[in-house]
Amino acid sequence: MQRPLEIAPSVASFSARTPTLPPATHTNSYALGGRDVLLVEPATPFEDEQRAFIEWARELRSTGRNLVAIFLTHHHPDHVGGAEVFSRELELPLWAHWQTADRLRGVRIARTLGEGDEIVLDGPDPQRWTVLHTPGHAPGHLCLYEPVAGHLVAGDMVASVGTILIEPGDGDMAVYLNQLDRLRRLEARTALPAHGTPIDDPSALFERYIQHRGMRESKILHALAAAAPDGDTIDDIVSRAYDDTSQSVWAIARLSLAAHLVKLVREGRVRVDGERYSLSH
């Protein structure tokens, strides 16, 4: 693992070990900007990795660069584990969506950002990053888009290692799919995910994610077509709808299945009676 990694002029990443879902083991932080610098994803809770992150940030300062703030894409632990430490040690404010701030009780968010806000970073080649509110994985999820170079900071919307979990309560499958389609239509040149390497053709990956979710939804409906007369439980359905995956991942798959079922019930395609689901007629 190379860190820091120079991705493009005035864009670098720093991958740190985090308690994230396998097969991912690390979360990428980013330094955006040539003179003014925005740090993205204060991710790691581990002290040794925090020391390495702080050293990296201080090295940026030692070259005359101006650290502006720390940006949170969303509130999940593998993205904010170092937020308070880095804010204190580097004397930098934390920026996030208000719904992220609302979920991080006790963490001071100095500036709340939302759809259409802009972050201008001065330098030899100034950058103007547009804030995109992209819920679905998390209510306050934010992406950043810089249209000149075509860079998209994607957070947990997609990954180049593993997949993205949509969990009922925090996530919303229908909203997530709509946001994937929106990001697809940006036609960004490079996506910078929180997990894995930079993505060179992000629109194609967004489309594959959408198609994969559509395939899984079809398997769920097919599984429900064979349900018992009084319906099937989630545990009954997962064994048929995810029969193309290892049983070792069924516990996580069960969460995605639940998110799909919430969507299908809302659309009137599936009905639920207690804990049993069946096709609507």
C-alpha positions, 0 to 999 in steps of 0.5 A: 500500500502506497501512501500518500498516493498522488492521484492527479495534480493537487489530489492525493489520497491517504489510505488508513486501516479502519473497522470497515466491512470486508473485503475492504480493510482501509478507508481512503482520505483525500487531500484536495487543492494545490495551495488551499487544501481540504482534507476528506474523510477523518476515517481511522480510530486507530492511534497508530494510523491517526499518528500517521495521518497527522504526520501526513497533514503536517507535511502538507503544511510544511510545504506551505499549503494551507489546510482549510477544513476536514470534510465528512462524507457521512457519519459511519464509524469507518469514516469519522473515527478520527474526526475529533482527534484530527480536528483538535490536533490540526486545529481544523474545523469539521464540515458535514451535512446537517443530518451527519452532524445530527447523528454525531452527538458531541462532535462539533460540526463547524459548518453544515453543507448541502446540495449546491454549496461550493468549496473554492480552494485557491492555488496555482490552479484554483479548484471549485468543488460542488457539494452533492447531497447523495442520500441512500446509503446514509441520510447525510451522505455528501459527494464532491464534484470538480467539473473541470478535471472531472473528479468526483469524491464518491464516499460510500456511493460505490467502491472498487473493492467489495460492495456498498451495504444499504441497511434499512433505517440508515439507508433507502434502496430506492433513493440510493438507486436514484442517486446512482443514476444521477451520478452516472449522468455526471459523466465524471472522468474519475471517481475517488471512492472511500474504499479501493483504488480510483475509478477511471470510468465511474459512469460505467461502474454506476450503471453496473451497480444499478444493473446488479441491484435490478438483478437482485430485485428480480431474484427476490421477486422470483423467490417470493413467487415460490413462497408459502401460502402465508408468505416467507420470512427474510431468512426463508427468502435469503437462501433463494434470492442469494443462492449465487453467493456464499452462505458466509455473506448471508448475514450481510445479504440479509440486510440488503434483502431487507432494504429491497423488501422495504422498497418493494412493499412501498411500491406495492409489489410485495405485501408484508404481514408481520414478519412474512412477505409475499407477492401482491396480487 
